[in-house]
Amino acid sequence: MSDRLQRLWPSLVALVGTVAVVLALLWYFGDDTEDSTPDDIAAGDASGEEPPATEPPPETEAPPTDAPTEEPTEEPTEEPTEPVTADPEVREPLGVLNQTDEAGLEERASERFQEGGWEVAAMSEFTGNVPETTVYVPEGMEEAADALVTQFPEIGRVMPNVEPFNDTRLVIVLADDYLDEVESE
């Protein structure tokens, strides 16, 4: 029996070590499995790690002021407003991933972003479970992401960039809600 235990000992150590590493990764990255990785590398590398889901910080409102407001001197007109466009200085390249069953949606969305002045550096289909249209933001590109979401409000969620996605561009994952928003315009 002792000889058998000595032969099993290295395997048991390897098994315990593997379990410890998996538990450490789950603790570090969380166990939220709503997002997943792309099935190709068009928007980043395919390292196989699953992006953790976190909620964007809550938006804050300006505190109310006691200062009197001026009454408008003219009736507001119902002229169409110009679309919001982002300052060219803050724009960053985009990667566009289509998670929907709508073939070619990433190409149509890319055209829409390009017409709005954004460079689309990569596009591809995406197999995952991102709950709503999301832009993944690399560190230092937060201002560009804010400008993108302001210009294209159909992007409903902003998340920090995670390992599987390219960290040199904003990566947009198109979900079914994107179709509903764009088709209603």
C-alpha positions, 0 to 999 in steps of 0.5 A: 500500500505504501509503494502505491501511495508513493507512486500516486503522490506526484499526481495528487500534488499536481491535482491539488495545485491545479485546483488551487490555480483554478480557484485563484483565477475564479476568485480574481476574475469572478465567476460571472459567465455572461460574457465570453471570448471571440471565436477568432482574433479580429478584435483581439487575441483568443487566449480563451479567458472569459471577460468578467462582467462588471457594471459601469459606475453610476452616473451622477447628476449635478446638484440643484442650484437656487439660482434663478433661471431665465425665461426663454424669450422665444418659443422653441422651434421644432427644427431637427437637431444635428446629430452629435459627433465626437471630437476627432481628437478623442476618437480611437479605432474600433473593433466591431463584433456581431453576436447576433444571428443577423448576418452582416450586422457588423458590416452595417454597424461599421459603416454607421460608425465610419459615417460618424467619423470613427475608424473601424480597424477590425470586425468579425462575428462573435460567439458569446453571451454579452447581455446588451450591446457593449463597448470594452474600453482599454485603459486610457481610452475612457474619454473616447468611449464616452464620446462614442456612447454619446454619439451612438446611444444604442451602445448601452453598456461600457465595460473595462477592457479584458484580456481576450480583447485587443487593448489598442482599440475600443471593442464593440460587441453588438447584441440583439438590443442593437438591432431593436434600437437601430431599426426603430430609427 
